[in-house]
Amino acid sequence: MTVDFAALKSLRSASADRHILDLFAEDSDRASRFSAMADGLLFDYSKTNIDEATRTALFDLLDVAGVPEKREAMFSGEKINDTEGRAVLHTALRNLDGGPVMVDGKDVIPGVRHTLARMDDFADRVRRGTITSYSGVPFENVVNIGIGGSDLGPVMAYEALKPYADGPHCHFVSNVDGAHVHDVLSGLNPQTTLVIVASKTFTTIETMTNAQTARDWLVKAVGEEGISKHFAALSTAKDKTAAFGIDPDLVFGFEDWVGGRYSVWGPIGLSLMLAIGPQRFAEFLRGGQAMDTHFRTAEWQDNLPVLLALVGVWHNQVCGYATRAVLPYEQRLLRLPAYLQQLEMESNGKRVAMDGRALPFDSGPVVWGEPGTNGQHAFYQLIHQGTRVIPCEFMVGRFGHEPGLAHQHELLVSNCLAQSEALLRGRSLAEATEIMRKKGFEGAELKRQAQHRVFPGNRPSTTLAYEKLTPFVLGQIVALYEHRVFVEGVILGINSYDQWGVELGKELALALQPVLAGEADGAGKDGSTLQLVDYLKMNG
Ligand SMILES: O=P(O)(O)OC[C@H]1O[C@](O)(CO)[C@@H](O)[C@@H]1O
């Protein structure tokens, strides 16, 4: 059933002028009543303008949209991706000790565990040096070639878990820009490099082009006969990996019920597993699995994915804030915003509902961000004093991994907390005037200078706090966001699991390549595209 935001919009209008600080003044227990905890992860959404009545109205959406039924439909393998006729079962990849999950009458779990065991064995042997390069030496470097979900998940997680990485060094090539593959390969010794071609479909032009470049690079060093030792593939398309010449023993397959942006939990996570080892990779899976259990069993008011989703819907569809910033105060989460951009925007950037009718409200928000404190010295100016409201999602850990630098960690945490406090509290004109008066300003110049130093405040933010960024905690965070996307998608009534919006550009690029090469004319192209072709073509 289509949800209706009318009740929420009236609540919004009635409270539009209210300051979030008033909510704290009215309720001394607000912080804990508007927070929830899941296996050590604390989500605090008290610094938003959501009150009891709003929260109740938001909870009502869940039943109207059928979240409980659809959640069970997803976990039990129903084909909820109905524009592609597929189940959505990334949760099966981290189902380490649950029961069977049936797709088309077949339990998929034995296959998942078999592939995981093969990955474990392969990673273990590469790490111990018993699987070697063609010349018989251990692999020191791994290059993952993939794009989108076949890149962002592993690279994000590899960066996040660097303190746990004691295996070969991992490198990631994604862009079809030759600069990327060139710059990565030119720093490496082909004799000790394992190349992983990560592509669900094994047809993505960027990945296949980069894979061919890497192949040529390896052939020069190890010869055609050495190639099979230096390549592995992660894909659903075994016929295509075979056609590329990859040894079937080094192909790790998965099924079409794992979407690209949800695939880091399985074979696509192989580079991460090689880096941190199978045991820590299992901890990552356990974190995801713990979040699955929490999502399926926790009451709405305690349910982190549900709460994140409802805060998101409140800010985006009800308040009309078009973007949200993800601001991890954790340098190693530097790729998390990019990862979440794909996860959230490819999933919920849809213009029509399941039934094909135009959405009567906005689709998912624009997601962006950077780690703190770097962002503070770049775009936070706009967040604090710009005319648009940007809900901020802070993330911060209690401990870093550098015990000798605890003082730096304290500074990091205080910056994170200071930012959400500043957004909430702001600085009034009276306070700004007083500050400037003390600096010696007076009269009209005092007024003018003070205005520039006003912070409106009353700007919403949430904070996700965790003990330490371990593999388990990263698993929890990633699964938390996956389920948040699911709940938002169900409320909006869209299919979060297809991505037709990326197709048109791909088709046009294929058609433009011969035009750029001078092998086809640009009949039917618009004037701007033709002018740019004319300027950019290399052979003319
Ligand atoms: O793993 P593949 O099949 O190469 O696809 C890569 C990416 O391309 C997309 O299909 C979008 O173009 C993503 O959904 C996916 O993660």
The ligand as an SDF file (V2000), in Angstrom:
LIG
                    3D

 16 16  0  0  0  0  0  0  0  0999 V2000
   30.1460   -6.6390  -10.9980 O   0  0  0  0  0  0  0  0  0  0  0  0
   29.7610   -6.1160  -12.3450 P   0  0  0  0  0  0  0  0  0  0  0  0
   28.8130   -7.0090  -13.0520 O   0  0  0  0  0  0  0  0  0  0  0  0
   30.9970   -5.8480  -13.1680 O   0  0  0  0  0  0  0  0  0  0  0  0
   29.0030   -4.7660  -12.1400 O   0  0  0  0  0  0  0  0  0  0  0  0
   29.6220   -3.6580  -11.5370 C   0  0  0  0  0  0  0  0  0  0  0  0
   28.6470   -2.6080  -11.1440 C   0  0  0  0  0  0  0  0  0  0  0  0
   27.9250   -2.1540  -12.2510 O   0  0  0  0  0  0  0  0  0  0  0  0
   26.5730   -1.9100  -11.9090 C   0  0  0  0  0  0  0  0  0  0  0  0
   25.8010   -2.9140  -12.4690 O   0  0  0  0  0  0  0  0  0  0  0  0
   26.1210   -0.5830  -12.3690 C   0  0  0  0  0  0  0  0  0  0  0  0
   26.6040   -0.2760  -13.6180 O   0  0  0  0  0  0  0  0  0  0  0  0
   26.5770   -2.0080  -10.3910 C   0  0  0  0  0  0  0  0  0  0  0  0
   25.3270   -2.2990   -9.8890 O   0  0  0  0  0  0  0  0  0  0  0  0
   27.6010   -3.0270  -10.1520 C   0  0  0  0  0  0  0  0  0  0  0  0
   28.0250   -3.0130   -8.8300 O   0  0  0  0  0  0  0  0  0  0  0  0
  1  2  2  0
  2  3  1  0
  2  4  1  0
  2  5  1  0
  5  6  1  0
  6  7  1  0
  7  8  1  0
  7 15  1  0
  8  9  1  0
  9 10  1  0
  9 11  1  0
  9 13  1  0
 11 12  1  0
 13 14  1  0
 13 15  1  0
 15 16  1  0
M  END
$$$$
